[in-house]
Amino acid sequence: MSGSRTERRSLPAYALWKRCADIVSALLLMALMSPVIVVVLIWVRMDSPGPVIFRQQRVGRFGKPFTIYKFRTMTVSAPNLPTDQVVRAGVNYVTRSGRFLRRASLDELPQLWNVLKGDMSVIGPRPALPSQVAVNSGREAARVHDLLPGITGWAQVNGRDDLSDEEKVQMDKYYRDNLSLALDISILARTGAALSSGRGAN
């Protein structure tokens, strides 16, 4: 009982700290990465026809849908499916620029705007598509949807797209059950290593 009271007292303080950190981090990253953002904008525009920014509906906090922003890495004819399902379909929709942007995760940079809007956090479970029923139902049962989705998270530094739906939910539940500043710092530290290796990126 005392543990649950402690959780109720600590989570609001943690949420306030995290929201402040998200705003500061997003603003700093947007400023620091502005030259890269400009280069990517031009590259995507020149590489293939279609919009530079890709918009897609994802499931957010409390299961509510929101629009996520990414640099477009696929042709406009690509189906609206999770990346792992598109890969299994055996048809390559990824553009030339998209291959590099995905491996380096630079396609995620526009999500800094989602962070500023309050749709997302820098760290949290990656938001799923509404069609990913198994992931969303598992997250709902584990109360993962109580959290803001993130640009990077525990599952991203532990396998990313190599994980099954069940493994992703278990990773998300672990994060939900062990929320702390120390865990967030650990995820940030490991994100750099995951990005440099490209592990799990499709």
Helices and strands as residue ranges (DSSP letters): H 2-32, H 34-47, E 53-59, G 61-63, E 65-71, H 83-88, H 96-104, G 106-108, H 111-117, E 121-123, H 133-141, G 144-146, E 150-152, G 156-158, G 160-162, H 165-177, H 181-197
